[in-house]
Amino acid sequence: MTQILNFILDLIKTNSLLAMFGGGFIEQIIVPIPSPIIGMAGGAFIIDRNIPFFTALVQIFQKVSLPYSIGATLGTSLVYLIAFYGGKPLIEKFGKYFGISWKLIEKIRTDFQKTIADELFILISCSIPMVPVSLITAFCGGFKVPAVKYYPMVFIALLIRSTILGFLGFQMGEAFLGLAHGLDKVESVLTVIGAGLILGFLFLKREKWLKKNE
């Protein structure tokens, strides 16, 4: 895994646009790669630290965020599609151990579709650098958020996320690696917490749903 990461980092230094696209794509498929590293590396290696603030922001968007977000959005398809098509069979087989049924999932999905809650959920959660994108992607796929809603929102969110990370890398230079690994540890903890919160959310919805249907 370290060799793959070092290869991507070296590629960013020499072939920036292709590396940002490929790094974003690979990052979403190979989970052990610390997700903050690619965006921060782009800001540290590609953008000249001596240019003015607003010029730097424009270049971060053009050379880091845009290619990275296109690649990362495509990369989320694997988890999204697995959860989209495999979520129902898994819930039907193992949901009973957690008190969750597919009827409950359908009910929650219907409630989400009545408002813009699903779009806001994707946009806000995936924009935050420390929130694990793969967990949000799996949630969206499992709840069958339509692709026409999912892909535009996750793309915009990743643009925001990578711009923040790119700017942090730009400010820190090659010292970004320490912060990136620190953010990745936080992200790992948030993955566990997030999974627990999702199960808790489903359990509470289940209780409310059962009371309504008594």
N, C-alpha and C positions, 0 to 999 in steps of 0.2 A: 504494500500500500504506500509506503514511504517513497518507493521508486516511482510510482505513478504520479504522486504529488510533486516530487522534484522535477519530473519530466514536464509536467504542466507549467510549473513555475519558470523553468528554463525557457519553455516555449513562449510564455508571456513576454519575456525580455526580448525575444527575437522576432516573433510573428504575432503581434498583439491581438488583432481582430479575430483571427482564426483560433488563437489560444483562448480568448475570452468566451467565444461561442462554444468551443469544445469543452473547456473547463466547466462552464455552466451546465452543459449537458451531462457530462460525466459525474459531476458533483451530486446531481439529483438521483443518479442510478447507483453509484457506489457510496453508500451511506457513511462508511468510516472516514471519508475525506471531510475534514472540518469545513463546514459550509461557509464560514466567514472569510476563509483564506483567499479564494479566487478573486472575489470583489476587491478585497483590500490589496492583494498583489497587483491588480490592475492599476489602482490608484498610486501605488508605491513605485512600480516599475515603468509605467507607460507615460505618466503625466510629469512634465518638468516642474519641479518644486519652485522654480524661480519666476513663474508666470503669475499674473494678477489673479485675484480670487475668482472673479466672475468668468474669466477665460478658463481657469482650471475647472470650474463647474461645467462649462459647456463641453470641454474636452472629456471630462469624466463621463458625461452623459453619452457623447458620441462614440468614444473609444472603449469605454468600460461597460457602462450600464446597458446600452442598447444591444451589443452583441451577446453579452452575458445573459441578459433576460430572454432573448430569443432562444438561446441554447438551453437555458434552465427550464423555460416553459415547456419546450419539447421534451426535455428530460423527465419532467413530472408525469408525462403520459404513462409511463410504465406502472407506477404505483396507482395512479388514478384509474387506469383501465382495469388493473387487477382487482382493485377494490370495487369498482363499478360493476363488473360482471361476476366477481367472486364473493361480494359482500353478502348477498342474499343466501346462497348455499351455506356459508359459514355461520350466519346468524341462525338459520333454521337448524343447523346441526349442533352448534355449541351455545347458542343464545340462552337456552333453558338453564344452563349452569350459572348464568348471571341474572336470570329473571328478565331477559330481553327477548321479545318476539319480533318477527318481521312486520306484524301489524302495527306495533309501536313505532318502528322506524318509518313506516309509511305515514303514520299520523304526524310525526314530527316533521317529516319532509313536506307534507301538505301545509302545515302551519308556516314553515319557512318560506314556501313559495307564495304565500299570501302577501308578504312584505318584501322589502329589499334586504332582509336580515342576512340571507346567504351571501349576497354580494358584499355587504359591509364586513361580514365575518372573514371572507377571503381577503379582501383588500387590507383591512386593518391588521389581521394576524400575520399575514405573510410579509407585510411591510416592515415588521419589527425584526431587526437582525438576529436577535437571540431566540426567536420562536422557530421551532423546527418545521420547515416547509413540508417535509415528507409526511408528518403527522396530519397537517391540515389537508394535504392532498388525499391521504387515505380516508379522512373524514368525509371529504367532498365526494369521493368516489363511492364510498359505502352508503352515503345518503342520496346517491344518484343525482347530485347537482348537475343539471344539463351542461354539456360541453360548451354551448353558446354563452352560458353565464360564467362557467369556470375559467376557460382559457383567457378571455379578455381581462378578467379581474386578477387572475394570478400573474399575468404579464405585467399589468400596471403596478401591482404590488411588488413584484421583483425588480421593476425599474426603480421604484422608490428605495427598496432595500439595498440594491447594489450601488445606488448613488450615495447613500449614507456610508456604506462600507468603503466605496472607492474614495470618498472624501477623507475618511479616517486614515486609509492607507497613504493617501497623498500627504496628509499632515505629518504622519509618523515616519515615512520613508521605510527603509528596510527593517526598522525596529517593530514593524507591524506584526511580525510573526508571534511575538509573545502575547500581544493582545488578542490576536486571532485564536490562538489555542485556549486562552482564558475564556473567550466568548463561546468557544465550542464546548467547553466543560459545562458552562451555564446552560447551553442548548441541550446537552445530554440530560441534565437534571430536569429541565423543562419538558423534555420528551416524556419522562416518567410521570411527572406531575400532570402534564396535559392528558396523557392516557387515563390517569386516575380521575381527572376532572370530567372527561368525556363519559366514562363509565358512571360517575356520580350523577352527571346530568341526565343520562338515560334512565338511571334508577328513579330519580325524582320525577321525570316525565312519566315513567311507568306507573308510579303511585298515583299521580294526578289522573292519568288515563283510566286506571282501574276504578278510581272513585267515581268518575264520570259515567262509567259503563256498568256500575253495580246494579 
